Each structure stands twice: as structure tokens, then as C-alpha cells.
Amino acid sequence: MEADELLMLVADGDQKAFEELYGLVSGPVFGLVRRVVRDPAQSEEVTQEVLLELWRSAARFDPRRGSALSWILTVAHRRAVDRVRSARAAGERDRREARRARHPAYDQVAEEVEAGLEREWVRRCLDRLTALQRQSVTLAYYDGYTYREVAERLRLPLGTVKTRMRDGLGRLRDCLGGAA
């Protein structure tokens, strides 16, 4: 049986179909998650979360919008990206807290002024990008979209978006390098 048929049966609560679907997709899901997350233990955990989500939300699958495997891999990719972002945010919080614990109290007004100046500098550098580069960079870094999601939102080929991002980030790096 194919993944599309199995997923439809899983939506009806068929445990046997879920077992078969699990055997069919767990390898590709783990492979995709492993490439994004990189840590083996975290990858296994995310893979299990994805497969559990399949059991719970199989009814949301719409075969008119694409294949079951594509839908499942999209769910896996999003979950993996969420895990990476969450880990980065937690690491950054830990680093900030560690710095705060090591340093004496700071001048909050000076800190706010410096942050405002940095934001203004970034804004000026963003204004130096082409409109297309700025749009791609803004969607990815301020709105949190992946390259693929940016491409979908802008209705452009993925390669075009990646090129815009690479060129735009290079120009930002050069511009912000002058801020130091």
C-alpha cells in the first residue's frame, strides 16, 4: 500500500495502517531531520515527535494538495527547523544570562542608546540593498521564514531566492563591517 492510502486509513484510526506507514516513512523522516538538526539523539526525538504528530493529525492531510510523503516530509522539516531555532534561542539566553551573571550592573540608558544605534545602522544597511534582496532577507531573518517558504511567498524559484539572500547578506556584511 502507498503512503497516501495508508495516511487516509490512519486518519480513520487504523493502527495497522499506522504501523505500515511508520515502517515506510520513518527512514526518510529521520534522514531529513538528521540533516537539519545534526545531533543524532535530538534527531531521533524530533523523528518520534513527527511520527506521533502524523498519528494525531493525519486527518489534516489533503491528497489534492500533494503526496502524503511530501506532506510528511514538510511536517518533519518544519519540526526540525523549530527544534534548531529553539536550541539556538535557548543557547543565546544561556549565554546572555552567563554574561549578565559575570558582569556588574550596567547602565541601562547607555545600553538602550547603543541598541537603538545598532538598529538604525542595520536599517541603513538594509536600505542599501535592492528591493528584492531586502524583501528576501527581511522575510527570512525578521519574519523567520525558511528559504523555501520565502520562495513560496514571493512565488519565485528557490535558487533565485537563495541567490538574492546570498548577495544581500554579503552586502549587509560589508556594510555592517563598517559599523565596528
N, C-alpha and C positions, 0 to 999 in steps of 0.2 A: 504494500500500500504506500502511496506517496504522502509526503508531509501535508499537503493541502487537505487530503481526505482525513488523515489522522487528526489534524488540528480541529477539523469540524466535529469529529467524534469526541475529542477531548472537551470541546465546548459544551457537549451534552453530558459530560461527567464520566465518560468511558475510561476507566482506569487502565484497561488492557491497551487501548489505543495510546494512552499517555506513555506506557512502558515502551511501546514500539517507537513512538515519536522521540522519546528520550534517547533510545539507542541510536536513532537516525541522526539527531541533531546535536547531541552533547559534544561530539568531537569538533565539528565546525564552530560551535559556540565557544568552546574552550579555546580553540586556536585563535579566534578573533579577539577574545577577551585577553588572552595572554600577550598578544601583540600590543594591545593598548595599555594594559596595566603593568606588564612585565614581571611583577612579583608572582612566583608560582602559587604560593598559599592564597594571596589575595585573588588571583585569577580563578582558583578553584571555588572560592567563596562567592565571587561575583557570578560564576557559571551556575552555581546552585541557586542563587537568587533569581537569575534569569529563568531557569527551568521551573522554579516554583511560581514565578510570575506567569509563565505560559499556562500552567495548570489553572491559576486563578482567573486569568484574563483571556483565555482562548476565544471567548465569545466576541471579543472586540475585533478579531481578525476578519477582514473583508476580502474575499478572494477576487473581487472585481478590481481591487487596487494593486494587486501583485501577488506573487507566490508566497506561500507560507514560509519557506526558507528565508526569503528576503525580509519578510516581516520579523521573523525570529531574530535574524542577524542584526536588524535595525534596533530591536529591543536590547540585544546584547551589547551593541556598540554604545548606545546611549547610557546603559547602566555602567559600562566600563569607563566611559568618559566622566560620568558623575563621580565614580569612585576616585579617579585620578584627581579631579578638581577638589574633591572633599579632602583627600590626603594632602594636597598642596596647601589648601586653606588651613588645615589643622597644623601643618608644619610651620606655616608662616605665623599663625597665632602663637605657637610654642616659642618660636624664635623671638617674636616681639615681647612675649612675657619674660623670656630669659634676659633679654636686653634691659627691659624695664626693671627687673629684679637686681641687676648688676649696677645700674646707674642710679645716682641720686635723683630726686625730684627735678623735673625740668621746668623751664619757663614756658608755660602753655601758650602765652601770647606769641612768643618767638616761633614756637612750633607751628602754630596756625598760620602765621605770616609766611613761613617757609613753605608750608604745604600749598598755600594759595599761589605763591610764586611758581612752584613746580607745576601746578595745574595750568597756570597761564602759559608757561613755557611749552608744555605739551600741546595746549590748544593752538599756539602759534605754529608749532611744528606740524600739527595736523592740517592747518590751513595751507601749508606749503605743498601738500600732496595734491595730486589730481583728484577731481571729484570722485572718480571711480575707485582710486586707491583708498581714499578717506572713507568711502562708504563701506568697502570690504573690511578694512581694519576696524572701523567702528562697530560693525555688526559682530565681528569675531571677538574683539577684546573688551568692548563695553557692554555688549548685549549677550556675550557668552555663546555664540553660535559656533559650531564646528565649520570647517571649510566646506564640507558637503552641504550643510544647512545654509550657509551663506550663498553657495551656488544655486540652491533651490529657491531661496528667497529672491535672488536677483535674476533668476531664470537665465543663468549663464553656465557654460561648461565648467566643470570642476577645475580643469587645467588653467583656464583663464583666471579664475578666482585665485588659484594658488600663485600664479604669476603676479597678479595685482598685489597680493599680500606680501610676497617676497620683495617686490620692488618698493612697495610702500613702507614696509618695515625697515628696509635698508635706508631709505631716505629719512625716516624717523630717527634711526640710529645715528646717522650722520648729523642730523640737526640737533638731537639731544646731546650728542658728544660735545657740542659747543657750549652746553649749559654748565659743564663741570668746571 
